[in-house]
Amino acid sequence: MSTLDNELVNRTAPPGSMRYFSLLYSPEDRREIVQALYAIDTEIRESAKSASHDVAHTRLTWWRAETDRLINANPQHPATRVLLDRTSGDRAVFNKLHEVLAGADMDLARMTFSNQQELRAYCSRSGGAIQELIATLLVGPGALDETTRAAANKLGVGIRMAEIVRDLRQDAYDGNVYLPMDLLDKHDLQTEHLRAREVDPKLKDALRSFRDSAVAELDLPPRGPQTEHLRPVYVLAALHRRLLDHIAARNYDVATQRIELGPLQKPWTAWRAARRA
């Protein structure tokens, strides 16, 4: 039976990372499924960030073919082999990976978003689809109810939005502007403001508004019959909600350093979220 090597696991969810705690609270007999999905998500995201546009396009094309191979039961990558070995039922559920790839295509194209609705559609692919697939495979293909599916995707949207706040300056340097254009226009902001060494007060106001939208996506839904299966999704969402609070407490100073949760904040936040689930 296929397994993931330690190097891939540590690159995907290094010890102490937010994904590490998400895995920690995954069901032990299904943990490798979540590991494999995080590994695939990481590989796809990194493919879109390749220094060469041609290399990035080639890698994403390979992953598109690999997704089809997984659906047809002959994958090549260690992570997709784990999914094949450890899941049963209709493999068409893995078509959801094509949405993750669509989000990566948007990253590669350096797409901008006119408004919050367009950005949310992107985040639903880039962040929501992988969390939705985790929920599907933990509950069981065909057993995931619509309310739980929508909740998992919504939390994934909020997770991606929190990443956008944290990585604002680095993304801008890489040519990716994720804040909606109407939000930038409202606060009289240009792309140069996102790359500056200091965060302009106008940008801080825009980030406060953006954070409020992200927090609304990260509100954990009420307990339901399938909530327990969503523990790793709940944990990751709660950690990103706490990250947004931490960034706000640091007055949105996302330009001088990458703001992360401290070594005590992560386990405490993860434990509380796991108990709620």
Stockholm file with secondary structure:
# STOCKHOLM 1.0

chainA/1-277         MSTLDNELVNRTAPPGSMRYFSLLYSPEDRREIVQALYAIDTEIRESAKSASHDVAHTRLTWWRAETDRLINANPQHPATRVLLDRTSGDRAVFNKLHEVLAGADMDLARMTFSNQQELRAYCSRSGGAIQELIATLLVGPGALDETTRAAANKLGVGIRMAEIVRDLRQDAYDGNVYLPMDLLDKHDLQTEHLRAREVDPKLKDALRSFRDSAVAELDLPPRGPQTEHLRPVYVLAALHRRLLDHIAARNYDVATQRIELGPLQKPWTAWRAARRA
#=GR chainA/1-277 SS CCCCCHHHHHHHSCTTSHHHHHHHTSCGGGHHHHHHHHHHHHHHHHHHTCSSHHHHHHHHHHHHHHHHHHHTTCCCSHHHHHHHHHCCSCGGGGGGHHHHHHHHHHHHTTCCCSSHHHHHHHHIIIIIHHHHHHHHHHHCTTTCCHHHHHHHHHHHHHHHHHHHHHTHHHHHHTTCCCSCHHHHHHTTCCHHHHHSSSCCHHHHHHHHHHHHHHHHHHCCCCCCTTGGGGHHHHHHHHHHHHHHHHHHHTTTCTTTSCCCCCTTHHHHHHHHHHHHC
#=GC SS_cons         CCCCCHHHHHHHSCTTSHHHHHHHTSCGGGHHHHHHHHHHHHHHHHHHTCSSHHHHHHHHHHHHHHHHHHHTTCCCSHHHHHHHHHCCSCGGGGGGHHHHHHHHHHHHTTCCCSSHHHHHHHHIIIIIHHHHHHHHHHHCTTTCCHHHHHHHHHHHHHHHHHHHHHTHHHHHHTTCCCSCHHHHHHTTCCHHHHHSSSCCHHHHHHHHHHHHHHHHHHCCCCCCTTGGGGHHHHHHHHHHHHHHHHHHHTTTCTTTSCCCCCTTHHHHHHHHHHHHC
//
